[in-house]
Every structure is written in C-alpha cells, then in structure tokens.
Amino acid sequence: MTTGLSDFFKYNLWANLRLLDACAQLSDAQLDATMIGTFGSVRETLFHMLASEEGYAHHVTGTAPTPRLKELTSFPGFDELRRRAEQSGEKLIAFAEQGKLNRLLSLDEGTYEAPIMIVLIQAINHTVDHRSQIATLLSQQGIEAPDLDGWSYNDAMYAAHGRS
C-alpha cells in the first residue's frame, strides 16, 4: 500500500533543484544579500536548508554522506549542493515509498524523541519555509523567483511525460 507520502518528497526534490538552478545564475552580491525576517542570505539559507535535509534523511535512514554538509566550513558551490540535494532527496523518496513509518526516533543526541512521520513533516515544512524566504530575498532585489508551487510541478511532470 502506498501512502502518497513519496509524492511530497518528489515535489520537494524538484523544487529544491529548480531553486538551486535559478540561484546558480546569481552574482555573489545577489547571493549574499540579506534582509530582516529571513534566515540569512540566499547562500546561507540554501546551505542551511540542504544541510538540514541531509540531517532529516540521516535520521530516518541511518545513513549520511561524509563529510556532512553541516561539517563544511565554506560554501561548496552549486554543483555540490545540487548533488547533495539529489542524494538526500532520493533517500527521502525511497524511505517514504517503503512505508515503514511506525518508529520513534531519538534526536539531538538522545534529548528529544519524535515519530518518524513528524520528522518527515518537518523535512517538508523546513524546505518550504526556506524556499519562501529565498523567494522573498530574490524579489526584494528585483529578481523573479522560479515558480515552485504545486501547479508548476504538475505542469513540469506532464511536460516530462509528454502530456499537455
């Protein structure tokens, strides 16, 4: 039985990659712009968002890349971020397709417990929130952010499968 949960992670991966592709075209000044009410600059927010996603994938699958993004001391570049986003996104999709969602996880070195489903909800919520912040940072600079809503995802999936 499928829950449909993997569809959320397929969308999430698509949106992350589309945003990364758009941001890869920005200048350093545009990537480093900040404003009150957002996590940080575009560059900092992308790094944080994808490092966190690696963490969520690690929590539910028990596997993590070495080194983890959060262990890096400088921005690794867009090719590496894209590779990492694909890796963690695919892990989350595969996990969601397994349907083994009835475990309690011990997080933050054993100081916090949460059901797997809550970790998966947080993974989606976290990236949506930060993608929105990046869209705000872009729009404040007069840059049009890519459409990342469900309708755009639907249109992209239909186009990819030769339907209109």
Number of C-alpha atoms within 10 A of each C-alpha: 6 9 10 11 18 19 13 17 23 18 20 24 23 19 22 24 18 17 20 19 15 13 20 16 11 14 9 11 10 17 20 15 16 22 12 7 9 16 17 19 20 27 21 16 21 25 21 18 22 23 21 19 25 25 21 23 24 17 17 22 13 9 13 17 12 7 8 14 23 14 9 11 7 9 13 11 11 17 12 12 20 19 12 19 23 16 17 24 25 17 21 28 20 15 19 23 17 14 14 11 14 9 11 14 17 14 12 8 7 8 7 9 14 12 14 19 18 13 19 23 12 14 21 17 13 15 22 18 14 20 22 14 20 26 20 20 25 22 12 13 12 9 13 12 18 16 13 19 11 13 10 13 17 12 13 15 15 12 11 10 9 8 9 9
